[in-house]
């Protein structure tokens, strides 16, 4: 494990910026859309919602265990949530590489609510990645004071992102054209 906090912070910053740039490029459709789309690609939004929902439950269970001072279970569950979130990111990027963005109907009375959930989800998802990475680093290094300080912010944001991710899927999925 890397013990240099400044180096870790730089790595976290670079990783977070690369992920953010990839998401922006894909959502702005700056890359050419592939001519053929594998059939399994259309299953990814459902998978992503399932992953987000599972991460939400895992985060709540993790809180339960740390409140009971069961650090080992807390750690295991958070590592599982982290792994699922990494899988989500791969799945999300893959889906958006192949499939153009679905637009919520402009004439829907629910559009303002959808946009509030979507915009807060996007902004907080971008902000939470470096917070989660740094929270994990300090937790795994045993620097509990810094870990707790970061988790005060990263935990509720990560929880909101998982919940709002499911909400976004439920709101946009009726408008998928596939």
N, C-alpha and C positions, 0 to 999 in steps of 0.2 A: 504494500500500500504506500501511496505517496504521502509523505509527512509534511511537505512544504505547502502551507496554506495559500500562499500567493500563487504558486504554480497551479494548485488545484483550482483556485478561483479563475485563473486565466483559461484553464482547460474547460471549465464549466461555461465560462462566457463564450468561448469559441464554439463549443458544441451547441449551446443554446442559440447562438446567432446563425449557425449553419442550418439547424432545424427550422428556425423561423424563416430564413431565406428560402429553403426548399418548399415550405408550405405556401409562402407568398407566390413563388414562381408557379407552383401547381394551381393555386386558386386563381391566378391571373391568366392562366392558360397560355403561358409564354412558350411552352414547349409544344411541338406538333403532336396532335392526338394520333396514337397508333391506328393503323388501318383495321386491324383485327383485335377484338377484345375477347380474352379468354372468358368462358362462361362463368367460371367461379368468381370473377371480379364482382358480379352483381350480388353476391352473397356477403360481400365485405361490409356494407353499411349495417346489416343485422349483426354481424360478428362484432363490429365496433361498438354497437349499442350494448351487446351482451358483455363485452369486455369492460366497458365503462360501468355498467350496473354491478358487475362482479367486483370491480375495484372499489366502488362505493361501499359495498357490504364489507369488503376486507378492511377498508379504512375504519369503519365503525367497530369491527371486531378487534382491530389493532388497538384502538382507543380503550376498549373494554379491558384488554389484557394489560396494557401499561398502567391503567388505573389500579389494577390489582397487583402491580409490581411483578408481573410475569414477563420479564424482559426478553427471554428466549422466544416465547410465542409472539410477542410484539415484533421482534426482529424478523422472524420467519414469515409472518403474515405481511409485513411491509415489503420484504424482499419479493414475495409472490406478487403483491400489488405492483411493485416496480417492474417486475418482469412482464406482467400483463400490460402495463402501460407502454413498455417498449414494443411489445407485439402490436398493440393498438397503433402506435406511431407508424410502424412498418406497413400495417394494413391500410391505414388512412392515406399515407403517401402513395401506396400502390393503387388504391381505388382512384384517387384524384389524378394520377398519371394517365389513367385510361379513360375516365369518364368525366365529361364536362360538368360543371356545377349545375345543380338543379335550383331553379329560382322559385321562391315562394310567390304565389299569385298576388299581384299588386292590388287587386280589387277585394282581397279577403279582409274581413273585419278583424281577423286575428293577426294580420301581418305586423302591426306595431308590437304586439306581445312577442311574436316570433323573433323580430329584429332585436328586441331588448335582450332576450335570452341568448340569441346567436352572438351578438356583439360582445356582451359580457363574457360569454363562454370563450370566444376567440382571444380577447384581450387577456383574460385571466389564465388561459391555457399557455399563452406565450410567457406570461410572468411567472407561472408556477414551475416551469421546467428548471430554471437555475436554482430556485428555492428548494425544490425537492432534491436535486443533485447535491447541493451543499448540505441539506439536512441529513441525507444519507451518509455523506462523507464524514460529517462530525459524529453522527451516531455510531458508525462503524469504527471510527478512530477512538471512541470512548470519550470524546469531548462533550459530555452531557450538557454542560452549561450552554455552549454554543448551539448544540442540537436543539435544546428546549427553546432557546430564543428564536431560532429559525422556524421551528415547528409551530409556534404560535401563529405564524403567518402562512406557512406552506400547507399545514393540515387543512384549515377551513377552505383555503383557495382550491386545493386539490380535490377536496370533497365536493365543492360547488361545481368544479369542472366536470367531475364524473357524473353528477346528477344532471347538470345542464346538457351534457353530451347526449344522454338518453333522451332528454326532453326535446332537443333539436332534432334527433332522429325521428321521434314520434310525430313531431309537427311537420317535418319535410317529407317523410316517406310516402304519404299518400300522393305526392306530386312527382314521384320518380316515374320516368317513362320507360323503364325496363321491367 
